[in-house]
Amino acid sequence: MYKIDPTGNRIEQLRKRSFSELGFRERENLQEWIVNEPSVLGEDLLIIQKEFSGFSDTQERLDILALDKQGSLVLIENKLDDSGRDVTWQSLKYASYCSNLSKDNIRRIFQEYLDKAGRGESANEKLSEFFDDTEYEDINLNKGVTQRIILIAAKFRKEVTSTVLWLLNYKIRIQCFRATPYSMGDDLFLNVEKIIPTQDAEEYMIGMAEKAQDDIDDQAELKHRHIVRREFWTKLIQRMNAKSDLYQNISPGIYAWIGAGTGVRGIGLNFAVSKSYGRAELYIDRGSKEENEFVFDELLGQKDEIESSFGGPLVWERLEARRACRIKAETAGNLYDQEKWDAMQEFMVHSMVKLEQALKGPLQQIGLKLKAISSR
């Protein structure tokens, strides 16, 4: 940092100092500077308590407790020349303690702070004033997981900055400010700058944190879907095995479908399930659109006989926009509503048994035709 001399058109370097060599202390000095000038942290903050010890069953003390303009609690931890190794763990504990503070708890804590100052001020009035003259009854404080953490020190250890950056990926609202004293002659100066996240990178890091959390949520949701599907298929296969040998050697999987062969390559008797349906189907995909449509058309030419044997109408899908073709029986249902499982599985198993019987003969004939074609 430099002092500008406009007269001489020169700059003069200030001497970087440490708090300890200047005789400054954490509680008596740095804490009081922030309490009396919280704008040094780059925003409007209302200090509501210092040396806060209102944690149940613990003697721990939070340096400064404040509110921001959104009604979130801001927990400020000050260290002097070194952040220490445990400051992140300490601050996270405090945030967890404070997460349970109600609006009335916060008003009471603030009133105790004002009473100690001895100026006869009302917490309700000061809160209303800070929130742009909003009536106290209409102010929202400490809603949900909105607590914020601010760490202040002259130097942050790598284990602290690494942990803070990692926590940001999980949407923990935490910032690090570097406080550095300087001197020039008898004059002393203080520079406070936010180093994590930096001003330029904050929006980007918030976006990355949201994406990271979305990815985590997606993975958790995917794991949940896999668990539900495996349980659904386990029960369905048990039902199927009681009526047919088709799925005797099929294991429950994690995907939205399971399939068994028909004896003809590329043609399977599949079950499929989703949030909106349960299905038994003949799925045709021999790797060639031309071959798939040949099989489909051969079966379509026997539609009346097949549906008569099946015992009802089927849905015939050429699937023009895709390579495969499909013949299916489908019912409405929801995989994630276990109360619907019995009805869905009963329909799916019954349909598959009838579908296998109805298609067995026609598929044998088609298999012979395909072999004859391939041998030419």
C-alpha positions in Angstrom: 0.0 0.0 0.0 1.2 3.5 -0.9 0.6 7.0 0.2 0.1 9.5 -2.7 2.0 12.8 -2.6 0.2 14.9 -5.2 2.6 17.9 -4.6 5.7 15.9 -5.4 3.9 13.6 -7.8 5.3 10.6 -6.0 4.0 7.7 -4.0 5.5 6.5 -0.8 5.2 3.0 0.4 3.6 2.3 3.8 5.2 -0.2 6.1 3.3 -3.4 6.5 3.1 -4.3 10.2 1.6 -7.0 12.4 -1.0 -6.5 15.1 1.2 -8.1 17.8 4.2 -5.8 17.2 1.9 -2.8 17.4 0.5 -4.1 20.7 -3.0 -4.5 19.4 -5.2 -7.2 20.8 -8.0 -9.3 19.3 -10.8 -8.4 21.7 -9.9 -5.0 22.9 -8.9 -3.6 19.4 -9.8 -5.5 16.3 -13.2 -6.5 17.6 -14.1 -3.0 18.7 -13.0 -1.5 15.4 -15.4 -3.8 13.6 -18.3 -3.3 16.1 -18.0 0.5 15.7 -17.5 0.5 11.9 -19.1 -2.7 10.5 -19.1 -1.1 7.0 -15.4 -2.1 6.8 -16.8 -5.5 5.7 -18.4 -3.9 2.6 -22.0 -4.0 3.6 -24.6 -2.7 6.0 -24.6 -4.8 9.1 -26.4 -4.3 12.4 -24.3 -5.5 15.3 -26.6 -7.2 17.9 -24.1 -8.7 20.3 -20.4 -9.2 21.0 -18.8 -11.9 23.0 -22.0 -13.9 22.5 -22.2 -16.9 24.9 -25.8 -17.8 24.6 -25.1 -21.4 23.6 -26.7 -24.2 25.6 -24.4 -26.4 27.6 -21.2 -24.8 26.3 -18.9 -22.0 27.5 -17.9 -21.0 24.0 -18.1 -17.4 22.9 -18.8 -15.9 19.4 -16.8 -12.7 18.8 -19.6 -10.7 17.0 -23.2 -11.5 16.1 -24.8 -9.3 13.5 -27.8 -9.1 11.0 -27.6 -8.3 7.3 -30.2 -6.5 5.3 -31.9 -9.8 4.4 -32.5 -10.7 8.0 -29.8 -13.4 8.0 -27.6 -13.8 11.1 -23.9 -13.0 10.4 -21.3 -14.7 12.7 -18.0 -12.8 12.7 -14.9 -14.5 14.1 -11.8 -12.3 14.5 -8.2 -13.5 14.7 -5.2 -11.3 14.7 -2.0 -12.3 12.9 -2.9 -15.9 12.3 -6.3 -17.5 11.6 -5.4 -20.7 13.5 -6.2 -24.2 12.3 -9.6 -24.6 13.9 -11.4 -21.4 13.0 -13.6 -23.0 10.4 -14.7 -25.8 12.7 -15.3 -23.3 15.4 -17.4 -21.0 13.2 -19.4 -23.9 11.8 -20.3 -24.9 15.4 -21.4 -21.4 16.2 -23.5 -21.3 13.0 -25.2 -24.6 14.0 -25.9 -23.2 17.5 -27.4 -19.9 16.1 -29.5 -21.7 13.5 -32.1 -22.3 16.2 -32.4 -18.7 17.3 -36.0 -17.5 16.9 -37.0 -13.9 16.1 -37.8 -13.3 19.7 -34.5 -14.8 20.8 -32.7 -12.4 18.5 -34.6 -9.4 19.7 -33.9 -10.3 23.3 -30.1 -10.8 22.6 -30.0 -7.4 20.9 -31.9 -5.7 23.7 -29.4 -7.1 26.2 -26.6 -5.6 24.1 -28.3 -2.2 23.9 -29.0 -2.3 27.7 -25.3 -3.0 28.4 -24.4 0.0 26.3 -26.6 2.1 28.6 -28.2 4.4 26.0 -31.8 3.4 26.7 -32.5 2.3 23.1 -35.2 -0.2 22.1 -34.3 -3.3 20.1 -37.7 -3.2 18.4 -37.1 0.3 17.2 -33.5 -0.2 16.1 -34.5 -3.3 14.2 -37.3 -1.4 12.5 -34.9 1.4 11.6 -32.3 -1.0 10.2 -34.9 -2.7 8.0 -36.0 0.6 6.4 -38.7 1.4 8.9 -40.4 -1.9 8.5 -42.8 -2.7 11.4 -41.1 -5.1 13.8 -44.0 -7.6 13.4 -43.3 -7.8 9.6 -39.6 -8.4 9.9 -38.3 -11.9 9.0 -35.2 -13.0 10.9 -33.0 -16.1 10.7 -35.3 -18.0 8.3 -34.1 -21.5 7.3 -30.4 -22.2 6.7 -29.5 -18.6 5.9 -26.7 -18.1 8.5 -23.5 -16.5 7.3 -19.9 -16.7 8.5 -17.3 -14.0 8.2 -13.7 -14.8 9.2 -11.2 -12.0 9.7 -7.4 -12.4 10.2 -4.1 -10.9 9.0 -3.1 -14.3 7.6 -5.1 -17.4 6.7 -3.5 -20.9 6.9 -3.8 -23.1 3.9 -5.9 -25.6 5.7 -8.4 -22.8 6.5 -8.6 -21.4 2.9 -8.9 -24.9 1.5 -11.7 -25.8 3.8 -13.5 -22.5 3.1 -13.3 -23.1 -0.6 -14.6 -26.6 -0.2 -17.5 -25.4 2.0 -18.5 -22.9 -0.7 -19.2 -25.8 -3.0 -22.0 -26.8 -0.6 -23.6 -23.4 -0.5 -22.2 -22.6 3.0 -22.2 -18.8 3.1 -18.7 -18.1 4.3 -16.3 -15.3 3.6 -12.6 -14.5 4.5 -11.4 -11.0 5.1 -7.7 -10.1 5.4 -7.0 -7.3 7.9 -3.5 -5.8 7.5 -2.1 -2.9 9.6 0.3 -0.4 8.1 2.3 2.5 9.4 4.0 5.7 8.2 5.7 7.6 10.9 3.3 7.9 13.8 0.3 7.3 11.6 -1.3 3.9 11.5 -3.6 2.5 8.8 -5.8 -0.5 8.5 -6.7 -2.3 5.2 -9.5 -4.8 5.1 -10.0 -6.8 1.9 -12.2 -9.8 1.1 -10.0 -12.6 -0.2 -12.6 -15.4 -0.4 -14.6 -15.3 -2.5 -13.0 -12.4 -4.4 -15.3 -9.7 -5.6 -14.8 -10.6 -9.2 -15.2 -14.3 -8.7 -18.1 -14.3 -6.2 -20.9 -14.6 -8.7 -19.0 -17.3 -10.6 -18.3 -19.2 -7.4 -21.9 -19.0 -6.3 -22.9 -20.4 -9.7 -20.4 -23.2 -9.3 -21.6 -23.9 -5.8 -25.2 -24.1 -7.0 -24.1 -26.4 -9.9 -22.1 -28.6 -7.5 -25.1 -28.9 -5.1 -27.4 -29.7 -8.1 -25.0 -32.4 -9.1 -25.0 -33.8 -5.5 -28.8 -33.6 -5.5 -28.9 -35.4 -8.9 -26.6 -38.1 -7.6 -28.8 -38.6 -4.5 -31.9 -38.7 -6.7 -30.3 -41.2 -9.1 -29.3 -43.4 -6.2 -32.9 -43.3 -4.8 -34.3 -44.2 -8.3 -31.9 -47.1 -8.5 -33.0 -48.4 -5.1 -36.7 -48.1 -5.9 -36.4 -49.7 -9.3 -34.4 -52.7 -8.0 -37.0 -53.3 -5.3 -39.8 -53.0 -7.9 -38.2 -55.4 -10.3 -37.4 -57.9 -7.5 -41.1 -58.1 -6.6 -42.2 -58.2 -10.2 -39.9 -61.1 -11.1 -41.1 -63.1 -8.2 -44.7 -62.6 -9.4 -43.6 -63.5 -13.0 -41.8 -66.7 -11.9 -44.9 -68.0 -10.3 -46.7 -68.0 -13.7 -43.9 -68.4 -16.4 -40.4 -69.5 -16.9 -39.6 -66.5 -19.1 -37.8 -64.5 -16.4 -36.3 -67.4 -14.4 -32.7 -66.4 -15.2 -33.2 -62.6 -15.1 -31.9 -60.5 -12.2 -33.5 -57.3 -11.0 -31.6 -54.2 -12.3 -31.5 -50.5 -11.7 -32.8 -49.3 -15.0 -36.3 -48.4 -16.2 -36.6 -51.7 -18.1 -35.7 -55.4 -17.9 -35.8 -57.9 -20.7 -35.9 -61.5 -21.6 -35.1 -63.1 -25.0 -37.5 -64.7 -27.4 -35.1 -67.0 -29.1 -34.9 -64.6 -32.1 -31.9 -62.3 -32.1 -32.7 -58.6 -31.4 -36.3 -59.3 -30.3 -37.0 -59.2 -26.6 -40.0 -59.4 -24.3 -39.4 -56.5 -22.0 -41.0 -54.9 -18.9 -40.7 -51.1 -18.6 -41.9 -48.7 -15.9 -41.9 -45.0 -15.2 -43.7 -42.3 -13.2 -46.7 -42.6 -15.5 -46.9 -46.2 -16.8 -46.2 -49.9 -16.4 -45.6 -51.8 -19.6 -45.2 -55.3 -21.1 -43.8 -55.2 -24.6 -42.2 -56.9 -27.6 -39.2 -54.7 -28.5 -37.7 -55.2 -31.9 -34.1 -53.9 -32.5 -31.9 -56.1 -34.7 -29.6 -53.2 -35.5 -31.2 -52.4 -38.8 -34.3 -50.3 -39.4 -35.1 -52.3 -42.4 -34.9 -55.7 -40.5 -36.9 -54.2 -37.6 -39.7 -53.0 -39.9 -39.7 -56.4 -41.7 -40.4 -58.2 -38.4 -42.9 -55.6 -37.3 -44.8 -55.8 -40.6 -44.8 -59.6 -40.5 -46.4 -59.5 -37.1 -48.8 -56.7 -38.1 -50.0 -58.9 -40.9 -51.2 -61.3 -38.2 -52.6 -58.6 -35.9 -56.1 -60.1 -35.6 -54.9 -63.5 -34.7 -52.3 -62.2 -32.2 -54.7 -59.9 -30.4 -57.3 -62.6 -30.3 -54.8 -64.9 -28.7 -53.7 -62.1 -26.4 -57.3 -61.5 -25.3 -57.5 -57.8 -26.2 -56.1 -55.0 -28.3 -52.4 -54.1 -28.3 -50.6 -50.9 -29.1 -48.6 -51.2 -32.4 -45.8 -48.7 -32.7 -43.5 -48.6 -35.8 -41.6 -45.7 -34.1 -40.8 -43.9 -37.3 -38.3 -41.5 -35.6 -36.3 -44.4 -34.1 -34.6 -47.5 -35.3 -36.6 -49.9 -33.2 -40.3 -51.0 -33.3 -42.6 -52.0 -30.5 -45.8 -53.8 -29.6 -47.0 -53.1 -26.1 -49.7 -53.4 -23.5 -49.6 -50.5 -21.0 -51.4 -49.3 -17.9 -51.3 -46.0 -16.0 -49.2 -46.1 -12.8 -46.3 -44.6 -10.9 -43.1 -46.4 -10.0 -42.6 -44.1 -7.0 -46.1 -44.7 -5.5 -45.7 -48.1 -3.9 -49.5 -48.3 -3.2 -49.9 -48.7 -7.0 -47.3 -51.5 -7.3 -49.7 -54.4 -6.8 -52.1 -53.3 -9.5 -49.3 -52.3 -11.9 -47.4 -55.6 -11.5 -50.5 -57.7 -11.7 -51.3 -56.0 -15.1 -47.7 -56.2 -16.3 -47.3 -59.9 -15.4 -50.7 -61.0 -16.8 -49.9 -59.0 -20.0 -46.5 -60.5 -20.4 -47.7 -64.1 -20.0 -50.4 -63.6 -22.6 -48.0 -61.7 -24.9 -45.5 -64.5 -24.8 -48.2 -67.0 -25.7 -49.6 -64.9 -28.4 -46.3 -64.2 -30.1 -44.5 -67.6 -29.7 -45.8 -69.2 -32.9 -45.5 -66.0 -35.1 -41.9 -65.4 -33.9 -40.8 -68.9 -34.6 -42.0 -68.5 -38.2 -40.3 -65.1 -38.5 -37.1 -66.6 -37.1 -37.1 -69.1 -39.9 -37.7 -66.5 -42.6 -34.9 -64.3 -41.2 -32.5 -67.3 -41.3 -33.5 -68.0 -44.9 -33.0 -64.4 -45.9 -29.5 -64.3 -44.3 -28.4 -67.5 -46.0 -29.1 -66.2 -49.5 
